[in-house]
Each structure stands twice: as C-alpha cells, then as structure tokens.
Amino acid sequence: MTDNHGGNHQGSEPSRRRKRFPGISSRAYEHPADRSALVALRKLSGFDTVFKTLSGLLPERSLRLLYLSDSVRVSDAQFSHLNDMLRDACYILDLEKVPPMYVTQDPVPNAMCVGLDEPVIVLTTGLVELLDEEEMRAVVGHEVGHALSGHAVYRTVLLFLTNVALKVAWIPLGNVAVMALVTALREWFRKSELSADRAGLLVGQDLQASMRGLMKIAGGNHLHEMNVDAFLAQADEYEKAGDLRDSVLKILNVLPRSHPFTTVRAAELKKWSESRDHQRLMDGHYPKRAEDKDASVTDSFRESAGHYAQTVKDSKDPLVKLVGDIAGGAGDLAGDLGGRLRTVFGGGAPKRQPEQDTDKGTGKDSGE
C-alpha cells in the first residue's frame, strides 16, 4: 500500500468486497439543491482564483499547523484501522489523492472536512470511541464525499464568515450583511450534509451501519436501548407534528445549525437508498467526472426546483402544506382570471377541446 498523505490509492483494496465506482462524479450522489449550487459555482469564471486569493485571509495554514502539532495524524503507524478505511473510501469513490486525516482530542462526537488548497479530514476522539468499524467506515466515506464534491472550500469560508460575524456583531448593518450570507451558506451546507451521507452509504454499502451511526450520534452508545424503526418514526412525527407555531419553531431551531437534525438525516438517507437513482448508481450507471465541465446549470436548477416542488407536495409539515395550498390556490386563481380576461377581451369564451382529446400527445391524463 502507498502512503496516504498526498499519495496514490492504487492497490488499496477494500477489506471486504464492495462495488467500486471508477471515475464517478460527485453529481451522482449530491442532493439536488447542493448539486445545482455547485454546478453554478464551478461555471463561474474566476471563481477558483477568488477563493485562492481569499486563502491569505482564511486561517487555513493556522489550522494545518494546529492539527499537525496538537492532533494525531492517521497513518500506517497511527490509527492504522482508520488509515485503511480512508484508503478504502478513496478507492471506492476513485479519489486519487488521499487527503490527510487527523484525530483530535474532543469528547464531542464530530467530524469535518476543511481546506482551500487541499482538504483535511478531522475526527474527534468522541466519535472514534463511539462508533464500531462499519459505522466509522460510513463516516469516513461521508468525509471523503465532502472532499470529492469540493465542499471543504465552502465549509472553510463558512467557518471564516461565522467568525467574522462574531467580531462585527457590534456593527448593526455590517452584522446583518454577514449573517445573511452565513444563513444562506448554512442552508446550502445542510443540504451538502445529505449529499455526504449518501457518499458514506456508497462507501460502506451497509444501510444499517449508517442508521446505527446516526442513532449513536443522537443518543450515545446505547444501541441495545434503541431501534432503527422507532428512530425513523421520530422523523415522521417531527415533520407532521403540531400546528403553524411548531412549524415556525422548527425553522428557528434549524437556522443556526450547520447539519440537519439526525432523525431527518436518517429518514432522507433511507428514502434515497430505496430510490431508482440509488439503484441505477449501484448498477454502474452514473455521471462521470470527465463530463462535469459539460453539466448544464439550467438543468441542475430545474432538477432542484422540481425536487423542492415535490418536497412541498409530499410534506406533512403544517406550514409547508399551507404554503403549497396557497401557491396552488394562486395558480388556480391566475388560471381562472386568465380565462375571464380572454372572455372579455377576446370576444367570447375560449374554445374548449373535446374531453376525450385532453390527454392526446401529452403523455398525461386529464386529472393532472
């Protein structure tokens, strides 16, 4: 096996037989909102240059030195089992340059991927001690997914801007401007976490291990006291519980967070694991990195908009349902008003096609 610090992963076979995804593009597993934002950012001329310039302002060098001096770098000599998982994950997702990974002393279970020039993965001791091998494999895959998507860049900027917001809190307008950007970045980053959860599942290829890991992050190392089905039922109850006041409280609760709530993550991951997109991916049908430059921003935004429209339609949350009903009512009203205007200004009622012809050539039935 080769060294994992900026080295090549060739020859690092997974410890058990899993499917590998040669040349896979991160678009294959990204949440639609995450994907549309990333496709747009990658298309911006000079975007990379701007962030390289920003690197002089961001504490990236300081972070690297801090981890190097006060954390344990994962290697064949230190945390070798994590080193094997890291190289396995990079092998499966075909990430050629294996990012450096550190374990840092912190009782709070956490992991992150940061960096502008080069992603760095950091695991806390609380997380390492909490999870078993297959659960940890999903987490390492999650972080490698962040690296493959390029999330580390935006995560670093988010950390920087959050720090700036704290420093300029005494300047009313300055703080409002920075916090607006931080809030928008947090909303995007919550979606990027759902993308990385999918990457973790592609690496571990064990849905139950992914579910167990999320349960442990929520409730600690008491698996004998927890149940996956009951945990997922909490997500369903959370979504549809209460009235409009509860809906507003849910929004306020999630705004300051960089991650979605764990029950929501578990439900989203299970839903994706059962989707046609996931099945096609596992069958070897997925977009390739070589095609990323040709990815359409318009198509990505259209897919994202379609996803949100479907989410609103399927949601059980009282506020989201109300918004959907209002939007639907406005659409009906607009259609009715348009018909009336055509009648007034067009000299008569618009011609109506016979009912049996309504669905001809559309591929849709008349009830849609």
N, C-alpha and C positions, 0 to 999 in steps of 0.2 A: 504493500500500500504506500501511497505517496503522502508527503507532508500536507497537512490541511491548512496551512497559513499561506494563502495566496497560491496554493499548489493546484495540481490537477487531480480530478477524482477518478480518472481511468483506473479500472481494476478493482475498485472498492465495491464488491458485490454485496447486496443486502443480505443480512443474516438469515432471513427466511425468504422463500420465493414470493416476490411481488411483481406486479406489472410495472414496466418502466415506460416512460413517455419521451422518447427521443425528440429533441427539437421543439418541445411543447411551448406554446406562447402562454403567458400569464392570462391572456384574454380567455383561455379555455375554462378557467375556474373563477374568474373575477365576478363579483356581484355587478349587475347591470349599471348601477349608479357609480360604483368605483371604476368600472371599465370605461364608461363614457368620459369621465373626468380625466382619466389617464391618457386615453387616446387623444383627447383635445390638447392636453398639456404637451404630449410628445410631438404634436404637429406644430406647436408654436415655434416660430423661427427665433433662435437665440435664447430659448428657454434654459437650455443647459448652461450657456455662458453666464446668464444672470445668476444662477444658483452657484456656479463656481466662484463668481465674484462675491456672493454672499458668504462663502465659506470663510473668508477672512474675518467676518463679524461673528460667525457662529462658533460655539465652544467645542468644535469637533476635535481639534488637536488636544485640547484640555481633557476631553472625555477619554480619548485613546490612552493618553498618559496616565490618567486616573485608573482605568481598568488594568493597564499593564503593571502599575505599581502597587495596586491595592486590591486586586482580584486574582483569581486563578485562571490562567489560560488553558483551555481544553486542548489536549494533545494525546499522543500515544502514551505519554508518561504521566499525564494528569487527567483524571476523569475519562479514562480510555473508553468506557462504555458509551459516554456521551459523544466522544470523538467518532466512534463507529456509527452512531445514529446520525451524526451530522453528515458524514460522508455518504451514508446510505441515502439520506434525503436528497442530497445534491445529485447523486447518481440517478435516482428515480425521476427527479424533475429536470435532469440534464443541465444542471447549473455547473458550468465548467470550473469556475473559480470558487473554491470553497471559502466562505467567509470565516474570519476568526471568531471564536466563541469564548466567552468568559463566564465563570461562576462567581457571583459576588455575594458576600455575607449580608443577608437581609431576611428576616423571618417571614416577611410578607410574600406569598407566592406570586411571582410575576416573571415576565419575560419581555424583551423588546429587541427591536432591530433598528439601529440608528446609523447615521453616517451619510456624508455627501459624496466624497470621492470613493469610498469603499464601505459597504455595510458591515456592521459589527453586531453580533448577536450576544445578548446578555441574559443569563438565567440567574434567578436568586436561589439561595440555599433553601429557602422556604418551599420553593417549587420542586427542586430536586429531591427533597426529603418527602414530599407529599405524594408524588406520582410513581406508579410502577413503570416497568420498561416500556410496555406498549402505549401507555398513556403519555409518557415522556416523548416517545417517538412521534406521536401526533403533534405535540407542542413544538418539537424541533422542526418538523415539517411545516408547521404554521409559520415559524420564523423564517425558514428558507423561502416560503411562499412570499413573504414580505420582501425579501431580498430580490427575488426574481421579478416581482412586479415593480420594483423601484420605490416601494413605499418608504424605505429608510430615509430618503431625501426629504420627503414631506413631513415625516414624523420628527426629524431633526428641526425643521423650520417651525413646526407646531410647538415643540419644546421651547425654542428660542422666543417665539412670539408670546407664549404664555408668560415667560419670564419678563419680557418687555412690558406686558400688560400690568404685571405686579409693580414694576418700577415707575410706571407713569399713571398709576391709579389716582394720584392727586390732581392730574390734569384732566378735567371733565371731558372735553372734546377728543383729546388725544386717546384717552382710555376707551371711549365709545368706539372710535375708529378701529383700534387694535382689537378690541373684544369682538367686534362684528366679524373681523377676519378670523379670529380664533374660533368663534362659534361655527362659522362656515367650515373651517378646516376640521373641527371636531366631528361635525355631521358627516363629512366625507370619510374621516378616518374610522368612524364606527362602521361604515359600510365596508371599508378595507379590511376590517377585522373579520367580517363574514367571509370575505374572499380568502383570507389566510386560513380560516377554519377549514374551508374546502380543500386548500392545498395540504393541510395537515391530514385530512382524510385520504387524499390521493397518495400520500407518503406512507401512512400507517396501514391503509386499506383494512381498517378494523373499526366499524362504526361504534361498536360497543365500547371500545377503548376511548374513543373521542368523547362519547357521552359520559363515561366514568370520570374522565379528566375534568370536564366542565362541572360535574356534580361535586367533585372534591374541591375545586376552586370556590364553589359556592358554600359547601357545608363541611369542609375539612375531611380528614382521613377516617371516616366512619362509614365505609361502604356497606357494612352489614346493617346499618340503620337506614340506608337509602334505597330508592327504587327508581329505575330509569323511567318507567311509565308514569309514576306519580310525579316525577320531576317535570316531565313534559306536560303533564296535566296542569301544572302550575303556570306554565307559559300560556296555555289556552285560557286559564282563569284570569291571568293578569291582563290579557288582551281585551277580554269582553267584560271584565268586572266593572261595577259601579256605574255612575252617571257622568254627565259632562264635566262635573267638578273633578272627578277622578282622572278623566282624560287630560285635563289641564295640568293636574299634579304630576302625571306620568311624564308629560313634556318637560316640566320644570325639573323633575328628578334626573332626566337623562341628559339635559343640556350641558352640565359641567363634566360629563364623563367622556373619556376617550374610547371606551369599549361599550358595546351593547350589554344589557343585563344577561347573565349567564343562562337563565332559562330560555330567553329569547334566542340566544346563540344556538342552544341545543335544538330547539324546535326548527330553526332555519336550516341547520345542518342536516337534520333528519329529512326535512322536506326536500332538500337538494339531492340527498343520497337516493331518493326514490324517484327522481325526475328523469325524463328522457335524456336531457343534456348530460347528466352524470353517466347514464348507461352507454351513450354514444362515446363518451370520452374513454370509459373503461374498455370499450370495444376497439379503441385505437383511432377513432375519428375526432380530431381536434385541430384547431388552428395552430400553425407553426410560427415560430419567432421570425423566420425568414419573410413571412407575409405581413409582419407588424407595420412596416412602412406604408403598406397599401391599405391599411384599415381605414374605413370611412368614418369620419367624425359624425356625419349626418346619420348614418345607420346606427352608430353607437348610441346617440342621443335618442333616436326613435325607439330603440330597444329599451333604453332606460325609462322613457316616458310610458311605453307600453307596460313595463313592469310595475311602475307606480300606479297606473290606471287599474291594473289587475289587483294590486295590493289593496287599493281603496275599495274596489268591488267586493273583494273577499273578506275584508276586515270586519271584525266583530266589535271593534272599539266604538263607543257611542259617538265620540266627536268625529272620527273619520267617517262613520256611516252618515252622520248629519251633513258633513261637507259633501260627500258623494251624492246624497239626496238633493242637496241644494244645487249642485252642479248639474245633476240630471234634470232637475226641475227647470233650471235656467235654459238648458238645451231644448227642452220641450217647449218652453215659452218662446224662445227665439224661433223655433220652427213654426209654431202657431202664428207668431207675429209676422214672420216672413210670408206665410200663406195668405194672411189677411191683406198685407201690403200688395201682394201680387194681384189679389182680387180687386182692390181699389184702383191701383194704377195700371193694371193690365187689361182692364175692360171685361173682367169676368173671372170665374173660378178657374184655377189651373186644371189642365186635363189630367185625368187620373187613368193610369193603366189598369187593364182588367186584372182582378185579383190573382188569377191563375198565372199571370206573367210576371208577378212581382219579383220572383227569385231567379228569373232566367238570366243566364250569363254572369251571375254574381257569385255563385258558389255558396250563397247564404239563403236561409229560409226566411219567410216573411215575418217571423217572430223576433228577428234580431234588430 
